[in-house]
Amino acid sequence: MNNEAIMRQAIALALKAQFKTAPNPLVGAILTDRQGKILSQGYHRKSGLPHAEVEALGNYKSVPEDSVLFVTLEPCAHFGKTPPCADLILEKKVKKVIIGQRDPNPKVNGKGIQRLLDAGIEVLSGVCQKECEAINPVYIKNVTRNLPYVSIKSAISLDGKIATASGESKWITGPQARERGHLLRSQHQSIAVGKNTLEADDPRLDNRAEPKADQPVRVVFASSGDISEQSHYFKSALSPRILFGGPEISKDKINQLESNGIDIIQSETPMPGIEWALRKLHEKGISSLLVEGGSRLVASFLKEKMADRLYLFMAPKIIGSQKALGWTGELGFTSLEEAFAFRFENFEQIGDDLLITAVI
Ligand SMILES: NC(=O)c1ccc[n+]([C@@H]2O[C@H](COP(=O)([O-])OP(=O)(O)OC[C@H]3O[C@@H](n4cnc5c(N)ncnc54)[C@H](OP(=O)(O)O)[C@@H]3O)[C@@H](O)[C@H]2O)c1
């Protein structure tokens, strides 16, 4: 097997833990002999559990002479929850390391490679680099921009509407599409809706696809903090709740929400800004956010260029009213040149509906 073929196997290993490693990246590692025969392998399964290199090298006091370590991401050189993997590689007497992607985390970014080179280890970096990068969009965004990765999800009609003119939106898409929506919730650490959606739909904002998994943090944008005491969001303590509000929320309202376990974060601006809110989520260790509407909130994410991925579940129905809300509200563009360009990533038929995935 050549280097690329082995690295692709390491990528496949890393992907076994997809959506389970946050805030850590997905990483796979394979130890081979010089002919490319696999001797051992491993992947990072979950934050706090061993890194991929530890899984691949753990059983050796020192690795066989002439063996080669393939790892999808540069080995770390700092103490996190576990000791530096670069030190482990030295300790196990690995002589050659082949790396997919340099770690963009400023705590590592070249330091792991340098540690290996300084110890006289042969290092080859950048093998299948693009493919290695492609498995870690969340981690890369987190460490390079200090922001959570943002996906927007909407259930829309063929004419791009999310509700009828009278506000009816349950259900535009069919049961299979809705089930997939729950899977998306299980793949994100938090979910957000705007105040009007909370009022209109009273969503539970829980993940029913994998109920045993951690439930996402529930985020609501409501400048006045004025939300119904009868809403699921107010009543259910299933997972942490954050409310982004403006500066004018009354003391009584704050007491009422906080005594009910809701964490209120107030902006200085009358309406909480999106990038500001995302920074707060990042500070709380939240690595990804699924925005479930409605139209105005989505527009705010788009206007501030804070959306990384779109999941549009499209039903073969036409709602057909100019008064009905589209999945994004007013963005104020007047020319095609200004229009946001996404890149289609995938189309999939789910029951009677289509799931269109696009990335920025
Ligand atoms: N089909 C679907 O997938 C789907 C999904 C979700 C919702 N919906 C439908 O969408 C409709 C609601 O959408 P909507 O556009 O009226 O309202 P929305 O986006 O749910 O909520 C907008 C409200 O959130 C508050 N807010 C606070 N910070 C904000 C910010 N930075 N940007 C934007 N809003 C912010 C504002 O109210 P305050 O100023 O009072 O705080 C604003 O009016 C409902 O009919 C619902 O059923 C459909």
PDBQT file of the ligand as one rigid body, heavy atoms in Angstrom, charges set to zero:
ROOT
HETATM    1  N1  LIG A 401     -40.254  25.384   8.526  1.00  0.00    +0.000 N 
HETATM    2  C1  LIG A 401     -39.281  25.566   9.377  1.00  0.00    +0.000 C 
HETATM    3  O1  LIG A 401     -38.252  24.888   9.315  1.00  0.00    +0.000 OA
HETATM    4  C2  LIG A 401     -39.422  26.600  10.466  1.00  0.00    +0.000 A 
HETATM    5  C3  LIG A 401     -38.418  26.647  11.429  1.00  0.00    +0.000 A 
HETATM    6  C4  LIG A 401     -38.516  27.638  12.396  1.00  0.00    +0.000 A 
HETATM    7  C5  LIG A 401     -39.550  28.538  12.393  1.00  0.00    +0.000 A 
HETATM    8  N2  LIG A 401     -40.512  28.452  11.441  1.00  0.00    +0.000 N 
HETATM    9  C6  LIG A 401     -41.585  29.417  11.414  1.00  0.00    +0.000 C 
HETATM   10  O2  LIG A 401     -41.011  30.717  11.348  1.00  0.00    +0.000 OA
HETATM   11  C7  LIG A 401     -41.869  31.650  11.959  1.00  0.00    +0.000 C 
HETATM   12  C8  LIG A 401     -41.073  32.541  12.891  1.00  0.00    +0.000 C 
HETATM   13  O3  LIG A 401     -40.036  33.182  12.176  1.00  0.00    +0.000 OA
HETATM   14  P1  LIG A 401     -39.730  34.736  12.366  1.00  0.00    +0.000 P 
HETATM   15  O4  LIG A 401     -38.821  35.164  11.303  1.00  0.00    +0.000 OA
HETATM   16  O5  LIG A 401     -41.023  35.444  12.518  1.00  0.00    +0.000 OA
HETATM   17  O6  LIG A 401     -39.056  34.832  13.801  1.00  0.00    +0.000 OA
HETATM   18  P2  LIG A 401     -37.775  34.185  14.494  1.00  0.00    +0.000 P 
HETATM   19  O7  LIG A 401     -36.619  34.278  13.605  1.00  0.00    +0.000 OA
HETATM   20  O8  LIG A 401     -38.164  32.861  15.052  1.00  0.00    +0.000 OA
HETATM   21  O9  LIG A 401     -37.609  35.159  15.742  1.00  0.00    +0.000 OA
HETATM   22  C9  LIG A 401     -37.255  36.491  15.488  1.00  0.00    +0.000 C 
HETATM   23  C10 LIG A 401     -37.266  37.262  16.776  1.00  0.00    +0.000 C 
HETATM   24  O10 LIG A 401     -36.166  36.835  17.590  1.00  0.00    +0.000 OA
HETATM   25  C11 LIG A 401     -35.703  37.937  18.340  1.00  0.00    +0.000 C 
HETATM   26  N3  LIG A 401     -34.257  38.131  18.130  1.00  0.00    +0.000 N 
HETATM   27  C12 LIG A 401     -33.362  38.408  19.110  1.00  0.00    +0.000 A 
HETATM   28  N4  LIG A 401     -32.142  38.567  18.605  1.00  0.00    +0.000 NA
HETATM   29  C13 LIG A 401     -32.246  38.422  17.261  1.00  0.00    +0.000 A 
HETATM   30  C14 LIG A 401     -31.304  38.558  16.218  1.00  0.00    +0.000 A 
HETATM   31  N5  LIG A 401     -30.003  38.824  16.430  1.00  0.00    +0.000 N 
HETATM   32  N6  LIG A 401     -31.743  38.382  14.960  1.00  0.00    +0.000 NA
HETATM   33  C15 LIG A 401     -33.047  38.096  14.707  1.00  0.00    +0.000 A 
HETATM   34  N7  LIG A 401     -33.983  37.984  15.662  1.00  0.00    +0.000 NA
HETATM   35  C16 LIG A 401     -33.578  38.140  16.947  1.00  0.00    +0.000 A 
HETATM   36  C17 LIG A 401     -36.478  39.164  17.845  1.00  0.00    +0.000 C 
HETATM   37  O11 LIG A 401     -37.575  39.387  18.724  1.00  0.00    +0.000 OA
HETATM   38  P3  LIG A 401     -37.391  40.343  19.982  1.00  0.00    +0.000 P 
HETATM   39  O12 LIG A 401     -36.869  41.632  19.447  1.00  0.00    +0.000 OA
HETATM   40  O13 LIG A 401     -38.749  40.430  20.576  1.00  0.00    +0.000 OA
HETATM   41  O14 LIG A 401     -36.420  39.688  20.843  1.00  0.00    +0.000 OA
HETATM   42  C18 LIG A 401     -37.027  38.729  16.525  1.00  0.00    +0.000 C 
HETATM   43  O15 LIG A 401     -38.213  39.360  16.173  1.00  0.00    +0.000 OA
HETATM   44  C19 LIG A 401     -42.943  30.850  12.650  1.00  0.00    +0.000 C 
HETATM   45  O16 LIG A 401     -44.102  30.870  11.843  1.00  0.00    +0.000 OA
HETATM   46  C20 LIG A 401     -42.405  29.456  12.675  1.00  0.00    +0.000 C 
HETATM   47  O17 LIG A 401     -43.432  28.485  12.643  1.00  0.00    +0.000 OA
HETATM   48  C21 LIG A 401     -40.476  27.504  10.472  1.00  0.00    +0.000 A 
ENDROOT
TORSDOF 0
